[in-house]
Amino acid sequence: MPERPDRRPSPPAKRPGRLRPSGPGTTPPPGAPGTGSAGPEPATPVPPNHRSVIDSAVYRDGLRVASPATLADTFRQLRDQPDGMAWIGLHRPTETELHSLASEFNLHELAVEDALEAHQRPKLERYGATLFVVLRAARYLDALEEVEFGELHVFVGPDFLITVRHGGAPDLSSVRRRMEENPALLSLGPEAALYAILDAVVDGYAPVVAGVQTDIDEIETEVFRGDPEVSRRIYELSREMVEFQRATRPLVGMLHGLMAGFAKYGTDEELQRYLRDVADHVTHTSERVDGFRQALTEILTVNATLVSQQQNAEMRALAEAGFEQNEEIKKISSWAAILFAPTLVGTIYGMNFEDMPELKWAGGYPFAILLMAVVCVSLYVIFKKRDWL
């Protein structure tokens, strides 16, 4: 194992304006715009009894030799184990705790700032002998049909591994148990623990992929069934796939970057095989996520087409109903006009005026009947030619 680097005598200096105060009862400040997050998230109050150090242990030859209760005890135990390795798990640590680790393990100030701020994009950076990795874990909430994302920062050095977790995922306690059950693998050093963490994060994507596939199948059924709420569901799932893509796509390049440094940093051959396997899984997951986004885009297009066709059919039905109604109105109006003609003549001659000249005319009655018939027939012919009857 490489020699342990000299520890710094004091915490690294901060750049003005980047680090914000934090401590018990506070949370790390939200990430600035452009860091790859979906947007600023509201701060979650830290309970007064919140414990930052979830687990801390010192290992030698793959076996746990000490379980210190505090960071100071961990530092002291590690100094007493020349060939030992410290694995420290933190959950939303305070600025004081991170600077204590930075001082002991010579962590770069930029990496410490990123770990404090959180809301970083997945990335891999090397600061001298220390590797800094940012991961986005994901888990599928079946009851809500949502994808929950968590953020994990990992510092990997010659004799230490530090995890800084923001959010509920992933469950690193199971990762630690798995590695402790395989001392031969854990004895390969901090890079082996990093592999286990990467493998756990990537394996955590599988249930998400399965859940999203089920959602897409259900959405396709709803689209062709004409469910009016399906458009909203497509939009919400598309947004989650954008976040999922941001979590998985950078991992492909990160793992290829790790593999490119195998020869330079003397990575164990067995560990190389494990990391290649993780890289294959990441590539497969990233391709599935890309396929999901494309499928959702196509489903949204099909849904818009079906909605447009349905609206056109409804408009056509309304137009046909209006046309039929108009035809009936024309028929009714035509017959009303025909019946109105004899009524008009009869009404005129029904008036009781003595000076009406036609009243005493011998041919007045036949003339009135003939006039009614001529008018009615004329109107009928006119309306018939105009297809009103």
C-alpha positions in Angstrom: 0.0 0.0 0.0 1.3 3.5 -0.8 2.8 5.5 2.1 0.4 7.7 4.0 0.9 11.3 2.9 1.8 14.0 5.4 -1.2 15.4 7.3 -1.8 19.2 7.1 -1.2 21.0 10.4 -4.4 23.1 10.0 -7.6 23.2 7.9 -7.2 24.6 4.4 -8.0 28.2 3.8 -11.4 29.1 2.4 -12.1 31.3 -0.6 -14.3 34.3 0.4 -18.0 33.9 -0.3 -18.0 30.2 -1.3 -18.4 28.4 2.1 -21.4 29.4 4.2 -21.7 28.8 8.0 -23.2 25.5 9.0 -23.4 23.4 12.1 -25.9 21.7 14.3 -29.4 22.9 13.4 -28.4 23.9 9.9 -28.0 22.3 6.6 -25.4 22.7 3.9 -26.4 25.6 1.5 -28.2 24.7 -1.7 -26.2 24.4 -4.9 -25.7 27.3 -7.1 -27.4 27.4 -10.6 -25.6 25.6 -13.3 -24.3 22.8 -11.1 -26.4 20.2 -12.9 -29.3 20.2 -10.4 -32.9 20.7 -11.4 -33.0 23.9 -9.4 -32.4 25.2 -5.9 -34.0 23.0 -3.3 -35.4 24.2 0.0 -33.2 23.7 3.0 -34.2 20.8 5.3 -33.7 21.6 9.0 -31.3 19.3 10.7 -32.6 17.7 13.9 -30.7 18.8 17.0 -29.8 15.2 17.7 -28.6 14.6 14.1 -25.5 12.3 14.0 -23.2 13.1 11.1 -20.9 10.1 11.6 -22.9 7.1 10.6 -20.0 4.6 10.8 -16.3 4.9 11.1 -13.9 2.0 11.1 -10.2 1.2 10.6 -9.3 -1.9 8.6 -6.2 -3.9 8.2 -5.8 -6.7 5.7 -9.5 -6.5 4.9 -10.6 -7.0 8.6 -12.1 -4.4 10.9 -9.6 -3.8 13.7 -11.2 -0.7 15.3 -14.6 1.1 15.4 -13.8 4.5 16.8 -16.7 6.6 18.1 -15.4 10.0 17.0 -13.4 11.4 14.1 -10.5 12.2 16.5 -10.4 8.5 17.6 -10.4 7.4 14.0 -7.4 9.6 13.2 -5.5 8.2 16.3 -6.4 4.6 15.5 -5.3 5.0 11.9 -1.9 6.4 12.9 -1.5 3.3 15.1 -2.1 1.1 12.1 0.7 1.8 9.5 -0.9 -0.5 6.9 -4.4 0.3 7.9 -7.3 1.9 6.0 -10.0 4.2 7.4 -13.5 4.1 6.1 -15.6 7.0 7.4 -19.3 7.4 6.5 -20.9 10.8 7.0 -24.5 12.0 6.5 -24.9 15.8 6.0 -21.8 16.7 8.0 -21.0 20.1 9.4 -18.4 22.4 8.0 -16.3 21.9 11.1 -16.3 18.1 10.6 -15.3 18.3 7.0 -12.5 20.7 7.7 -11.2 18.4 10.4 -11.1 15.6 7.8 -9.5 18.0 5.3 -6.8 18.8 7.8 -6.1 15.2 8.7 -6.2 13.7 5.1 -5.0 16.7 3.1 -8.2 17.1 1.2 -8.4 19.8 -1.4 -10.4 22.9 -0.5 -12.4 22.8 -3.8 -13.5 19.3 -3.1 -14.5 20.2 0.4 -16.5 23.1 -0.8 -18.4 20.9 -3.3 -19.1 18.3 -0.5 -20.5 21.1 1.7 -22.7 22.7 -1.0 -24.0 19.5 -2.5 -26.3 19.6 -5.6 -23.2 18.9 -7.8 -23.3 17.1 -11.2 -21.7 13.6 -11.2 -18.0 13.9 -11.8 -14.6 12.5 -11.1 -11.6 14.7 -10.2 -8.1 13.9 -8.9 -6.3 16.2 -6.5 -2.8 14.8 -6.1 -3.1 11.4 -4.4 -6.8 11.9 -3.6 -9.7 11.0 -5.9 -13.0 13.0 -5.5 -16.1 11.4 -6.9 -19.6 12.7 -7.0 -22.5 10.3 -7.6 -26.2 10.6 -8.0 -28.1 7.6 -6.6 -31.7 6.9 -7.5 -34.5 4.8 -6.1 -38.0 4.2 -7.4 -40.9 4.9 -5.1 -43.6 2.5 -6.4 -46.5 4.0 -4.4 -45.9 7.5 -5.8 -44.6 6.3 -9.1 -41.7 8.8 -8.7 -37.9 8.6 -8.8 -36.1 9.9 -5.8 -32.5 11.1 -6.2 -29.7 11.3 -3.6 -26.2 12.7 -3.8 -23.0 11.0 -2.6 -19.5 12.5 -2.4 -16.6 10.1 -2.0 -13.0 11.0 -1.1 -10.5 8.2 -1.9 -6.9 8.4 -0.7 -4.0 6.0 -0.2 -5.2 4.9 3.2 -8.8 6.3 3.6 -12.2 6.4 2.0 -14.7 9.1 3.1 -18.3 9.1 2.0 -20.5 12.2 2.4 -24.1 11.4 1.8 -26.9 13.9 1.0 -30.3 12.3 0.9 -31.6 8.8 1.7 -30.0 6.8 -1.1 -27.9 4.8 -1.4 -27.8 2.5 1.7 -24.1 2.3 2.3 -24.4 0.1 5.4 -25.2 -2.9 3.2 -22.2 -2.0 1.0 -19.9 -2.0 4.1 -21.3 -5.3 5.3 -20.8 -6.9 1.9 -17.1 -5.8 1.8 -16.5 -6.9 5.4 -17.8 -10.3 4.4 -15.2 -10.4 1.6 -11.9 -9.5 3.3 -9.8 -10.5 0.3 -11.5 -7.9 -1.8 -11.5 -5.2 0.9 -7.8 -5.9 1.5 -7.1 -4.4 -2.0 -7.6 -1.0 -0.4 -9.8 2.1 -0.7 -10.3 1.6 -4.5 -12.0 -1.7 -3.7 -14.4 0.1 -1.4 -15.0 2.7 -4.1 -15.8 -0.1 -6.5 -18.4 -1.5 -4.1 -20.0 1.9 -3.8 -20.1 2.4 -7.5 -21.6 -1.1 -7.9 -24.3 -0.3 -5.3 -25.2 3.0 -7.0 -25.4 1.4 -10.4 -27.4 -1.7 -9.1 -29.8 0.8 -7.5 -30.6 2.0 -11.0 -32.1 -1.4 -12.0 -35.3 -1.1 -10.0 -35.7 2.4 -11.3 -35.4 1.2 -14.9 -37.9 -1.6 -14.3 -40.4 0.8 -12.7 -40.1 3.3 -15.5 -40.6 0.6 -18.1 -43.8 -0.4 -16.3 -44.9 3.2 -16.2 -44.3 3.6 -20.0 -46.2 0.4 -20.7 -49.2 1.8 -18.7 -48.9 5.2 -20.4 -49.1 3.5 -23.9 -52.3 1.8 -22.9 -53.8 5.0 -21.5 -52.8 6.9 -24.6 -54.8 4.6 -26.9 -57.6 4.4 -24.4 -58.0 8.2 -24.6 -57.3 8.9 -20.9 -57.4 12.7 -20.6 -54.8 12.7 -17.7 -52.1 10.9 -19.6 -50.5 14.0 -21.0 -49.6 15.2 -17.5 -48.2 11.8 -16.6 -46.0 11.7 -19.8 -44.7 15.2 -19.0 -43.9 14.4 -15.3 -42.1 11.1 -16.3 -40.2 12.9 -19.0 -38.8 15.4 -16.4 -37.7 12.5 -14.2 -36.0 10.9 -17.1 -34.1 14.1 -17.7 -32.8 14.0 -14.1 -32.1 10.2 -14.5 -30.1 10.9 -17.6 -28.1 13.6 -15.8 -27.3 11.0 -13.1 -26.3 8.1 -15.4 -24.7 9.6 -18.5 -21.7 11.2 -16.8 -20.9 7.9 -15.1 -19.9 6.3 -18.4 -17.1 8.8 -18.9 -16.1 8.7 -15.3 -15.6 4.9 -15.3 -13.8 5.0 -18.6 -11.5 7.6 -16.9 -10.9 5.3 -14.0 -10.1 2.4 -16.4 -7.7 4.7 -18.4 -5.7 5.1 -15.2 -5.4 1.4 -14.3 -1.8 1.1 -15.6 -0.7 4.5 -14.2 -1.9 3.9 -10.7 -1.3 0.1 -10.5 -4.9 -1.0 -10.0 -5.2 -4.7 -9.1 -6.2 -6.9 -12.0 -9.1 -8.4 -10.2 -10.4 -5.0 -9.3 -10.0 -3.9 -12.9 -12.4 -6.7 -13.9 -15.0 -5.6 -11.3 -14.8 -2.0 -12.5 -15.2 -3.0 -16.1 -18.3 -4.9 -15.1 -19.7 -1.8 -13.4 -18.9 0.2 -16.6 -20.8 -2.3 -18.7 -23.8 -2.0 -16.4 -23.7 1.8 -16.5 -23.5 1.9 -20.3 -26.5 -0.4 -20.5 -28.5 1.7 -18.0 -27.6 4.9 -19.8 -28.7 3.5 -23.1 -32.0 2.4 -21.6 -32.6 5.8 -20.1 -31.9 7.4 -23.5 -34.4 5.0 -25.0 -37.0 5.9 -22.4 -36.6 9.6 -23.3 -37.0 8.9 -27.0 -40.0 6.6 -26.3 -41.7 9.2 -24.2 -41.1 11.9 -26.9 -42.7 9.6 -29.5 -45.6 8.7 -27.1 -46.3 12.4 -26.5 -46.3 13.0 -30.3 -48.7 10.0 -30.8 -50.9 11.3 -28.0 -51.0 14.8 -29.5 -52.0 13.2 -32.9 -54.8 11.1 -31.3 -56.1 14.1 -29.3 -56.1 16.2 -32.5 -57.9 13.4 -34.4 -60.5 13.2 -31.6 -61.0 16.9 -31.7 -61.4 16.9 -35.4 -64.0 14.0 -35.2 -65.9 16.0 -32.5 -65.8 19.1 -34.7 -67.0 17.1 -37.7 -69.8 15.6 -35.7 -70.9 19.0 -34.5 -70.8 20.4 -38.0 -72.9 17.5 -39.3 -75.4 17.9 -36.5 -75.5 21.6 -37.3 -76.0 20.9 -41.0 -78.8 18.5 -40.2 -80.4 20.9 -37.9 -80.2 23.6 -40.5 -81.9 21.3 -43.1 -84.7 20.7 -40.7 -85.1 24.4 -40.0 -85.3 25.1 -43.7 -88.0 22.5 -44.2 -90.0 23.8 -41.3 -89.6 27.4 -42.6 -90.6 26.4 -46.1 -93.8 24.7 -45.0 -94.6 27.6 -42.6 -94.3 30.0 -45.6 -96.5 27.8 -47.8 -99.2 27.6 -45.1 -98.9 31.3 -44.4 -100.1 32.2 -47.9 -103.7 30.8 -47.6 -103.8 32.0 -44.1 -103.0 35.6 -45.3 -105.7 35.5 -48.0 -108.3 34.0 -45.6 -107.4 36.6 -43.0 -107.9 39.5 -45.4 -111.3 38.3 -46.5 -112.3 37.4 -43.0 -112.3 41.0 -42.0 -115.8 42.5 -41.4 -115.7 45.6 -43.6 -118.9 46.4 -45.6 -117.1 48.4 -48.3 -114.8 45.6 -49.5 -115.6 45.3 -53.2 -114.8 41.6 -53.6 -117.3 40.5 -51.0 -120.3 40.8 -53.3 -118.4 39.5 -56.4 -119.9 36.3 -57.7 -116.4 34.9 -58.6 -114.7 36.1 -55.4 -114.7 32.7 -53.7 -113.2 30.7 -56.5 -110.7 33.5 -57.2 -109.6 33.4 -53.5 -109.2 29.7 -53.5 -107.3 29.8 -56.8 -105.1 32.6 -55.5 -104.2 30.5 -52.4 -103.4 27.5 -54.5 -101.3 29.4 -57.0 -99.3 31.0 -54.2 -98.8 27.7 -52.3 -97.7 25.8 -55.5 -95.4 28.6 -56.5 -93.7 28.6 -53.0 -93.5 24.8 -53.1 -91.8 24.9 -56.5 -89.3 27.6 -55.4 -88.3 25.8 -52.2 -88.1 22.5 -54.0 -85.6 23.9 -56.5 -83.5 25.2 -53.7 -83.6 21.8 -52.0 -85.3 23.2 -48.9 -87.9 20.5 -49.2 
